[in-house]
Amino acid sequence: MKKLELHWQILIGMGLGVLFAFILSYFEWGSGFITDWIKPFGTIFINALKLIAVPLILASLIKGVSDLKDISSLSKMGLRTILTYLTTTVIAVSIGLIIVNVFEPGKSIESDTREELVESYGGDAETTRQSAQKQKESGPLQALEDLVPENIFGAASSNSNMLQVIFFAIFFGIGMILIPEKQSRPIKEFFDSLNEVILKMIDLIMLAAPYGVFALLAALVVEAPSADLFIALAYYALCVVGGLLLMIGIYALIVGIFTKKTPRFFLNGISPAQLLAFSTSSSAATLPVTMERVEEHLGVHPQVSSFVLPIGATINMDGTSLYQAVAAVFIAQAFGIELSFAAQLGIIATATLASIGSAAVPGAGMVMLVIVLGQAGIPEAGLALIFAVDRPLDMLRTSVNVTGDAAVAMLVAKSQDKLGDPQVKDWDDNYKKEESEK
């Protein structure tokens, strides 16, 4: 296994996990065995990645901002980053709307199947609706108010407060720029060293990636809903999957046009992060690996990746936005509701803005979907129609989110003349260097 590329190791782990679960599912004790003795290893793997997400953002973003040495460079990079993210999100939502209007998957659902889905997943839909209602009842400036933490230690205690951690890190980095270099040097050296230590921790965690995804996929198979519900929703799922795969192709094309790097180079470089995002359904948990792949395998300067990627993990949800567009129109079609052109334009605007506030954790897109449904006047109970296949689609759309982050990082790096050749580091390179010196 050690001689194989990481993405092949992860793929083998995923395949063996699915096969292992299918075999054990034929035994009465199989599902319980996987839940009790296999799934915990997947949870440990995800927790290890989440463990270093906040320290990574703090160290890398403070280092990246302080390296700029000038406020004007920060503002230019920030403006380019946000505008590029918004552009790709609008493209993703538009693609979703075109696909769902052309193929009309919602009209293939029979009334009996609709009632079965609502009965099976109505409780989940109600819980999600209540969560979304709290967000809808907040004031128009609530998102801005939530951006500034009252306590950085409280904000850093939860991965759902990434925007607050990012705000503090950027604010802290700006403070370092504005004081004399002699005074900022000790703290800068500390964060530079901390960043290197965390990157090495990522290397160590990734040694366990094939085993972690084995456990995650095995658990997913035994916890999946019945096959009948999957068949009823296969048409809808194919529309989402087709749109997401098309979006990955668009990223590769855009990267090729603007950076002169081949699509193969881009996809090979980011593939381990894509597969990990697929396994974890969390952009935040995948962020450490995304940063490593973008810097070492795609040649993006750490100054750019440490700024662009943490922001992307929280505000760039292209895959989620595309899914929301398809899901909203699908539910409307299933209930026989005709959406006007203006209503669908509203979906584009709402899905784009909702993606910015969507947390980088599993299932957050479903909560934001309620807001999109409410804006378009679509029954929120329709959420129950798509709960059955949401988890596998959540896995794929997270992969697209991560791919979009990497593509934008390359575009911004190229515009800043900070896109170079890959410089791959092995997990034990320093150790081997010390041994050879002896």
N, C-alpha and C positions, 0 to 999 in steps of 0.2 A: 504493500500500500504506500510506503514512504516514497517509492520511486515514481508514483503517479502524480500528475498535477492535482492541485487541491480540488478543483471543480469536479474532476473525475472521482476523487475519493468521496466527495459529498454526494454525487449522483449515485454511486454504488451503495452508500449508506442509506439513501432514500429508498432505492429499489429493494434492498434487502429488508428494510423496515416494513414496507408494504407487503412483500412476500411472506415475511415472518408472521405478520398479523393475520393475513388470509389463511395461512396454514393453521394457526392456533385457534382461529374463529370456529373451526369445525369441532373443537372440543368444548365441552361445557365449562371447563375451568380456564379456557384460553383467554377470554376477555378479562376476567378478574386477574389473571397472572400478569397480563400486559399492564393493566391499570395500576396494580400494586408494586410490580417489580421492574417494569421497563420504563413507564412514563416518568417516574421521578428523575431518571437520568436526563431526560429531555428538559425537564423543568430546571434542573441544576445548571444545565448548559445555558439556557436562556437567562437565568439569574446571574450567571457569571458575566455574560455580556452586558446585562443591565447594570451590574455592579460598577462597571467602569465607564458607563455612558456619561454621567454627570462630571466626574473628574476629567474625562477626555475633553468634553466641551469647554470646561473652565480653562484647562491647561492650553489646549490647542488654539482656542479663540483669543485668549489673552496674549499668547505668543504671537499669533497671526496679526492682531491689531497693533501690538507694540512694534512689530517688525516693520510696519508701514512707515513709521517715523513722521508721518505728516497727515493731518486731518483731511486734506483735499483728496489724497489717494484713497482713504477710507470711504469718503462720500461717493467717489466715482465708482468704486468697486461695488458698494452697496446698492447704488442706483441701477447699475447694469445687472446685478444679480437678481434683484426683485422684479425688474421689468422682464427679464428673460423667463423667470419662473412664471409670471402671470401670463406671458405669451404662450408658453407650452401648455399651461392649464386650460386656456381658452381653446387651443387646438384639440386637446384631449376631449373636452366636453362636446365640442362640435362633431368630432368623429363619432362619439357615442350616440349623439342624436341622429346623425345620418344613418348609422347602421340599424338602430332600433326602428326608425321610420321606414326604412326600405324592407326589412325582413318581418316586422310586426310579430314578434314572438308571443306577445300577450294574447293575441287573438286565437292562439292554438290551445289555450287552457280551457278545459271543459268546466262547467259549473260544479260538478261533483268533486273534481280534483281541487278546485278553489276552496270549497267548503272543508275538505279534508285538511288542507294546509292551514287554513285559518283556525280550525279546531286544534291541530297539533301544536302550532306555534303562536297561538293568540297570546299566551302568557308572556312569552319573550317580547312580542311586539308591544304589549302594554308597558312593560318595564322600560323599553327603549323610548317609547313615546313620552313617558314621565320624565326621563332624563333630558330629553330634548326640550320639553316644555319649560324646564328651569332656565335653559339657555335663551329660549324665545322671550321669556318674561323679563330678562335683564335689559337695562337701558342701552341706548345706541352707542354709548362710549364705554360700555362694560369691558370690551376687548382691550381698549387702551388702558383702562384702569387696572385690569388684570396683568398687564405687561410689566408693571413696576412692583416688585416684591416688597413687602414690609419687613421681611427677614430673609436674608439670603440662605441661611442655614435651613430654614423651613422650606424654602423653594427647592433647595438642592436635595431635600429628603424624599422627593417623589419625581419619577421620570415623566409624570404628566405635566410638570411645570417647566418644561424645557425652554419656553420663550422667556420666562423670568430669569432663568440661569443665563441665557444668551444675552439678555439685556444687561445683566450685571457684568458679564465678562467683557462686553463691548465697552461699557461705561468705565470699567476698571482699566482696560487697555488704553482708552482715550486719556484717562488720568495719567498713565505712565508716559504717554507721548508728550504731555504738556508740562512735565517737570524736567529738570536738567538730567541729562543722560547719566551723569555720575551718581545721582541719587536713585535712579530707577534700575541701574545695572544689577544690584544684588537680587532684587525681586524678579527681574527678567531672567537671570541665570537660573533661579529656582524653578520658574515655570518652564523654561527650556528643558531642564533636567527632568522635571515631572512629566512633561510630554513624552520624552524618550522612554521613560520607565513604563508609562501606560501603553505606548505602542509595542513595547516588548511583551507586556502582559497579554496584549491581543494575539501576538504570535503564539504564545503558549496556549491560550484558550482555543485557538484554531486547530491545534493538534488534536483536540477532542471533537472537532466539528463533525466528522463522519459518524461518530458514535452518538452524538447529540441528535443529529437529524434522523438517525435510525430510530431512536426512541420516540421522537416527536411524530414521525409518520406512522409508526406502529400504533401509537395511541390514537391518532386521528382516524385510522381505519376502523378500529373497534368501537369508536364513539360516534361514528357517522350515522345519520338517519337512514331509514329504510330505502331500499333500491327503487321502490315504486315512486317515491317522491322525487328522486333524482331524475328518473326517466321523464316524468311530467314536466320538469323544469330544464331538460337538456337543451331545448331550443334557445331558451333565454340565456343559459350558461354559454352556449356556443357564440352567441352575439357578443357577450362580454369578453370572452376569451379572444375572439377574432379582433375586436377593437383593441384589446391590450397588446396583442402580438403586433398589430399594425403600428401601434404607438412605439414599440421598441424598434421597429424598422425605421420609423421616422427619426427617432433619436440617432440611430446609426448613420442615416443619410445626412442629417444636419451636421453631425460631428465630422463626417467625411468632407462635406462641402466647405465648412469654415475652418477646420483644423488640418485638412489634407491627410488625416489618419484614416486608414481603411476600416470599414465596418468590422472586419474580422479582428483587427487589433483592439478595437473598442470593446467588442463583446467578449473576447477572450480575457481581457484585462479585468472586466467587471463581473464575469460570470460567477465566481465564488460568492460575491456579495449578493447577487441575484438569487442564487440557490439558498443562501442562508436566510434572506428575506422571505423566500417562499416557505421555508420551514418554520420560521418564527412568527410571521405575519406582523412584524414590528420594525418600522424604519429606525426607531430609536435604538432597539437592541442590535440592529445590523450596522448602525453608524460607525462603530470602531473599525469593522472590517471594510466598510465602504471607504473610509478615509485611508486605510492602509493600501487598498487596491488602487485608488485614484492617484495617490502620491507615488507609490513604488512601481506600479505596473502600467499606468497611463501617463506618467511624467508630469503631473500637475504639481506646481511648486507648493510646498506646505503653507506658504503665506496665503495662497488662494484657497486651497482645500480646507484649511482650518477655519476660514470665514464662511465660504459658500455652503459647505456640506452640513454643518450644524443647523444653519438657517433653513436649508432645503429639507432636512429631516422633520422640520416642524411646520413649514408653510407650503412646501411643494408636494402636493398629493395628486399628481396627474392621473395615476391609475384609479385612485379613489373617486376623482371627479368624473372620469369617463364612466365608471361603474354607476355612480349616482344618476347620471343622465340616462343611461340605459334602463336602470331599475325604475326610475320615476315614470318614464313613458311606458315601460312594460306593465307596471301596476295599473296605469291609466287604461291601457288597452285591455287588460284582463277584466276591468270593471266596466268596459264599454264607454269610457270617457274620451271624447275627442279634444285634443289639446290644440289651441290656436297657435299660429306662428309667434304671436306676442308672448304667449305662455311659455313657449319653448325658448325664446330669447331670455325670458325671466329665469328659466332653469340654468342657462349658461351663466348668467350673472350670479345667481344664488350659489350654484355649485362651485364657481370660482372662489367666491368669498368664503363659503363654508369650508373649503379645503384648507384655507389659511388657518382657520381656527380648529381644524381637526387634529386631535392628539395623535402622536406617532406610535400608537399602541394598538394591539389587535381589537377589532370590532368598533373602533371609534368612528369609522366611516358610516356605520349603520345609524348612529345617533345623529350625525350631521344630515343623513338622508331624510330624516323626519322633517327637518327645516326646509329642505328642498321640496318635499311633498306638500308641506303646508303652504308654501309660497305659490305653488302651482294649483292648489285647490284639489289635490288628489287625496283620497281617503287614507289616513295613516294606518288603518287596520290592514291595508294591503301589504305592510311589512311582513306579515305572516306568510305571504306567498313566496318570499325569497329566502327566508331563514334557513330552509333545508340545505341550500347550496351556498350559503354565504361564506362558510369557513374556507372551502377550497378556493373560491373566487377572491376572498380576502388575501389568501396566500399569494395568488398571482398578481393582484393589483399592487401589493406591497413590493413585489419584484420590479414592477414598472415604476413605482415611486422612486425606488433606489436607483434604477437605471436613469431616470430623469435627472436626479441629483448629480450623478456622475457626468452626464452629458453637459449640463449647465456649468459644472466646474471646469470642464475642458474648454467650453466656449469663453468663459470669463478669463481663464488663464491665458488663452490665445490672445484675447483683446488686451491683456495686460503684459503681453510678451513674457509670460511665465510658464509656458508649456514646453517642456524639454523631453529628453529621452528617459525611459524608465530606468530606475536604479533599485533593483530588487535586493532586499535584505533577508537573509535566512534567520530563522528563529534563534539560532545559537551562533551567529556570526562573530560576535564579540568573544565568546568563549573559545571558538576555534582559533581566532586570531591570537589570543593570549597563549594557547597551547603551542602554536607554531613558533611564537617568540621564545618560548622556553627551550 
